[in-house]
Amino acid sequence: MFHHPQFDPIAISLGPLAIHWYGLMYVIGFVGAWWLARVRAARLGLTKDQVGDMIFYGALGVVLGGRIGYAIFYGWEQFLANPLWIFRVWEGGMSFHGGLIGVLIASLLYARRHQLTFFQLTDFIAPMVPIGLGAGRLGNFINQELPGRVTDVAWGMVYPLYGPEPRHPSELYEFALEGVVLFCILWTVSHKPRQRGLISGLFLMLYGAFRFFVEFFRRPDPQLGFVAFDWLTMGQLLCIPMLILGAVLVVWSRRQRVDDARSSSQV
C-alpha cells in the first residue's frame, strides 16, 4: 500500500502570483502539441505561423468546450441553479468529451480557412492530443482529483482527502493508457502518410476503449454515481459513441486516398 505524496498544488509562487500544477499541465500539453506540429507542418503545407494559429484554435476549443461540456454532462443541475457558475473555472470542472467537441468545431473552422479537408486536419492533430491528455492526468494526480475506487491490490494508494482506504491510482492508469500508450501508437502509425480518416478513427477507438476500461477502476462522479445498470458511468456512456464512430471511420478510411500531399478540396 502506498500513500499519496500530497504535492503542493502550487508549482511556482512569485509574490502574489501563483502558478498551479494543473494550469502548468495545460501549458505543457499545448507547447508539446505546438512543437510536434511544427515538426510535421510540411505535410499540410503550413507555415510556422499557421501552426501557431492552429494551436490557438485548438486551445479555445479545449477550454470552452471542456467547460461547457462539464456543465452539460456533469453539472447540469448546478448550472441551472446558477448559470454564472460556469465562469468559476478556478473551482475546477473540465470534460474531455466536451473539449473534444470544442476541438472538432475549431478544426472545422480552421480547415475551411486554410483550404484543408476536415479529416486531413484531424488526422494531423490526433497524434498530438495524448500529450495534453497525459499531462492533464498527472495534474489530476497531483491535486488528488478523480481517484480510483477502494481496492485491496498491492499498489493501492491512500488519498488523504478521501479517507484511509487504499484506492486505485486511476489517474496514473489513464496517464499510461491515454497519454503514453495512445501517443506511441498514433505517432508510430502516422509516421508515414495513411488513408484519410484512419488516424482520427484510431484515436476515437483507442481513447474510447482505454477510458471505458479505466472507468471500472475510477471512482464514479459523486454528483452522478452510476447512470445505468448499477455499473455504467457517465464517462463510459460518452465513450460509446466514440467507439462506434471510430470504427466507422477506420472502415471508411480503407476506401480513401493516402494523404501524402496537401489537397485543396474542402469538407
Phi, psi and omega per residue, in radians:
M1 nan 2.418 -3.133
F2 -2.013 2.852 3.063
H3 -2.070 2.414 3.124
H4 -1.040 2.386 -3.098
P5 -1.148 -0.213 -3.139
Q6 0.947 1.046 3.114
F7 -1.096 2.643 2.963
D8 -1.246 2.153 -3.112
P9 -1.118 -0.265 3.111
I10 -1.635 2.058 -3.117
A11 -1.387 -0.761 -3.076
I12 -2.409 2.317 3.101
S13 -2.162 2.082 3.120
L14 -2.133 1.544 -3.076
G15 1.102 -2.202 3.137
P16 -1.344 -0.149 -3.114
L17 -1.588 2.172 3.124
A18 -2.146 2.214 3.097
I19 -1.838 2.024 -3.102
H20 -1.464 2.641 3.130
W21 -1.004 -0.704 -3.070
Y22 -1.119 -0.744 3.077
G23 -1.129 -0.637 3.119
L24 -1.135 -0.590 3.111
M25 -1.154 -0.620 3.046
Y26 -1.085 -0.752 3.132
V27 -1.073 -0.768 3.118
I28 -1.046 -0.756 3.133
G29 -1.075 -0.812 -3.117
F30 -1.224 -0.706 3.132
V31 -1.159 -0.726 3.105
G32 -1.080 -0.761 3.109
A33 -1.127 -0.706 3.124
W34 -1.075 -0.767 -3.111
W35 -1.146 -0.809 -3.128
L36 -1.172 -0.605 3.100
A37 -1.122 -0.660 3.098
R38 -1.137 -0.600 3.130
V39 -1.079 -0.673 -3.066
R40 -1.890 0.265 -3.051
A41 -1.004 -0.574 -3.092
A42 -1.084 -0.433 -3.138
R43 -1.049 -0.594 3.139
L44 -1.806 0.056 -3.111
G45 1.202 0.525 -3.108
L46 -1.652 2.561 3.034
T47 -1.479 2.960 3.113
K48 -1.083 -0.679 3.118
D49 -1.139 -0.668 3.128
Q50 -1.168 -0.550 3.046
V51 -1.114 -0.734 3.090
G52 -1.054 -0.731 3.088
D53 -1.083 -0.701 -3.138
M54 -1.079 -0.762 3.125
I55 -1.139 -0.624 3.110
F56 -1.129 -0.774 3.072
Y57 -1.023 -0.804 -3.119
G58 -1.106 -0.694 3.136
A59 -1.096 -0.743 3.090
L60 -1.075 -0.740 3.127
G61 -1.085 -0.740 -3.132
V62 -1.113 -0.876 -3.039
V63 -1.221 -0.891 -3.109
L64 -1.193 -0.825 3.141
G65 -1.127 -0.701 -3.126
G66 -1.108 -0.721 -3.115
R67 -1.288 -0.782 3.127
I68 -1.127 -0.707 3.112
G69 -1.088 -0.692 3.107
Y70 -1.099 -0.728 3.132
A71 -1.093 -0.675 -3.101
I72 -1.345 -0.831 -3.012
F73 -1.452 -0.582 -2.986
Y74 -2.146 -0.291 -3.070
G75 -2.343 0.601 -3.030
W76 -1.060 -0.790 -3.116
E77 -1.139 -0.694 3.105
Q78 -1.148 -0.659 3.118
F79 -1.157 -0.737 3.119
L80 -1.129 -0.648 -3.139
A81 -1.226 -0.566 -3.114
N82 -2.629 1.521 -3.084
P83 -0.977 -0.495 -3.134
L84 -1.227 -0.243 3.105
W85 -1.013 -0.507 -3.083
I86 -1.077 -0.404 -3.129
F87 -1.517 -0.101 -3.095
R88 -1.527 1.102 -3.029
V89 -1.167 -0.376 -3.134
W90 -1.202 -0.232 3.086
E91 -1.490 -0.035 -3.141
G92 1.514 3.028 3.107
G93 1.965 1.505 3.072
M94 -2.316 2.470 -3.125
S95 -1.942 2.244 3.074
F96 -1.062 -0.804 -3.067
H97 -1.123 -0.634 3.043
G98 -1.166 -0.720 3.090
G99 -1.099 -0.641 3.105
L100 -1.088 -0.790 3.106
I101 -1.073 -0.717 3.115
G102 -1.085 -0.725 3.129
V103 -1.165 -0.672 3.125
L104 -1.114 -0.712 3.095
I105 -1.139 -0.777 3.110
A106 -1.079 -0.669 3.133
S107 -1.144 -0.693 3.114
L108 -1.072 -0.776 3.137
L109 -1.142 -0.754 -3.127
Y110 -1.171 -0.721 -3.134
A111 -1.071 -0.731 3.130
R112 -1.148 -0.645 -3.126
R113 -1.171 -0.583 -3.047
H114 -1.922 0.356 3.055
Q115 0.958 0.783 3.050
L116 -1.992 2.729 2.983
T117 -1.382 2.720 -3.102
F118 -1.026 -0.805 -3.071
F119 -1.324 -0.419 2.975
Q120 -1.010 -0.805 -3.083
L121 -1.255 -0.779 -3.126
T122 -1.161 -0.605 3.058
D123 -1.112 -0.614 3.133
F124 -1.236 -0.680 -3.060
I125 -1.384 -0.645 -2.962
A126 -0.894 -0.762 -3.112
P127 -1.156 -0.273 -3.109
M128 -1.594 -0.345 -3.075
V129 -1.089 -0.677 -3.120
P130 -1.019 -0.390 3.097
I131 -1.079 -0.841 3.103
G132 -1.167 -0.645 3.132
L133 -1.107 -0.809 -3.141
G134 -1.125 -0.761 3.123
A135 -1.100 -0.696 3.133
G136 -1.099 -0.683 3.125
R137 -1.192 -0.589 3.036
L138 -1.133 -0.671 3.064
G139 -1.077 -0.714 3.075
N140 -1.052 -0.749 -3.124
F141 -1.123 -0.784 3.137
I142 -1.029 -0.685 -3.092
N143 -1.528 0.054 -3.066
Q144 1.015 0.720 3.122
E145 -1.812 2.574 3.062
L146 0.956 0.896 3.130
P147 -1.278 3.026 -3.120
G148 -1.499 -3.074 3.110
R149 -1.409 2.797 3.104
V150 -1.059 2.408 -3.051
T151 -2.577 2.866 3.033
D152 -2.034 0.279 3.115
V153 -1.202 2.737 -3.038
A154 -1.097 -0.489 -3.112
W155 -1.686 0.263 3.085
G156 -1.005 2.605 -3.061
M157 -2.235 2.364 3.088
V158 -1.496 2.143 3.059
Y159 -1.791 1.900 -3.063
P160 -0.945 -0.533 -3.130
L161 -1.251 -0.241 -3.048
Y162 -2.115 0.302 3.070
G163 1.797 -3.121 -3.029
P164 -1.491 -0.128 -3.083
E165 -1.329 2.429 3.049
P166 -1.228 2.525 -3.096
R167 -2.287 2.785 3.002
H168 -1.125 2.295 3.023
P169 -1.354 1.206 -2.970
S170 -1.122 -0.466 3.087
E171 -1.094 -0.629 3.124
L172 -1.277 -0.569 3.038
Y173 -1.065 -0.787 -3.121
E174 -1.195 -0.658 3.068
F175 -1.010 -0.773 -3.103
A176 -1.188 -0.796 -3.052
L177 -1.436 -0.940 -3.057
E178 -1.343 -0.391 3.140
G179 -1.720 -1.245 -2.996
V180 -1.229 -0.960 -3.064
V181 -1.136 -0.795 -3.126
L182 -1.084 -0.727 3.106
F183 -1.095 -0.823 -3.098
C184 -1.047 -0.746 -3.123
I185 -1.161 -0.890 -3.054
L186 -1.186 -0.694 -3.129
W187 -1.164 -0.661 3.135
T188 -1.213 -0.832 -3.118
V189 -1.108 -0.641 -3.090
S190 -1.501 0.095 3.134
H191 -1.022 -0.649 3.043
K192 -1.903 2.614 3.110
P193 -0.980 2.414 -3.105
R194 -2.179 2.984 3.092
Q195 -1.042 2.474 -3.096
R196 -1.031 2.261 3.111
G197 1.689 -0.275 -3.077
L198 -1.128 -0.868 -3.091
I199 -1.139 -0.701 3.101
S200 -1.075 -0.760 3.126
G201 -1.108 -0.750 3.114
L202 -1.088 -0.714 3.118
F203 -1.037 -0.852 -3.126
L204 -1.077 -0.780 -3.118
M205 -1.136 -0.848 -3.054
L206 -1.221 -0.783 3.105
Y207 -1.072 -0.801 -3.141
G208 -1.005 -0.750 -3.136
A209 -1.188 -0.777 -3.130
F210 -1.112 -0.816 -3.108
R211 -1.152 -0.736 3.129
F212 -1.020 -0.754 -3.127
F213 -1.144 -0.850 -3.065
V214 -1.168 -0.474 3.131
E215 -1.046 -0.390 3.080
F216 -1.208 -0.312 -3.135
F217 -1.906 -0.235 -3.084
R218 -1.541 2.472 3.099
R219 -1.097 2.195 3.139
P220 -1.047 2.627 3.107
D221 -1.021 2.125 -3.008
P222 -1.062 -0.521 -3.127
Q223 -1.346 -0.220 -3.116
L224 -2.052 -0.667 -3.025
G225 1.160 -2.593 3.073
F226 -1.481 2.363 -3.067
V227 -1.617 -0.235 3.117
A228 -2.896 2.590 3.007
F229 1.075 0.225 -3.117
D230 1.076 0.368 3.055
W231 -2.646 -0.348 -3.075
L232 -1.459 2.180 3.116
T233 -1.681 2.913 3.096
M234 -1.072 -0.682 3.112
G235 -1.038 -0.740 3.115
Q236 -1.177 -0.709 3.130
L237 -1.049 -0.727 -3.122
L238 -1.276 -0.344 3.122
C239 -1.408 -0.387 -3.108
I240 -1.040 -0.848 3.069
P241 -1.052 -0.581 3.104
M242 -1.111 -0.778 3.141
L243 -1.082 -0.765 -3.117
I244 -1.167 -0.866 -3.122
L245 -1.115 -0.668 3.111
G246 -1.078 -0.766 3.122
A247 -1.112 -0.714 3.108
V248 -1.075 -0.758 -3.130
L249 -1.127 -0.728 3.136
V250 -1.077 -0.760 3.105
V251 -1.150 -0.777 3.138
W252 -1.066 -0.645 -3.065
S253 -1.140 -0.394 -3.111
R254 -1.089 -0.388 -3.125
R255 -1.740 0.050 -3.063
Q256 -1.696 2.854 3.132
R257 -1.281 2.762 3.030
V258 -1.416 2.224 -3.114
D259 -1.465 1.498 3.129
D260 -1.834 0.026 3.126
A261 -2.754 2.839 -3.140
R262 -1.194 2.389 3.101
S263 -1.956 2.554 3.132
S264 -1.614 -0.079 3.129
S265 -1.311 2.618 -3.108
Q266 -2.066 3.030 3.129
V267 -1.092 nan nan
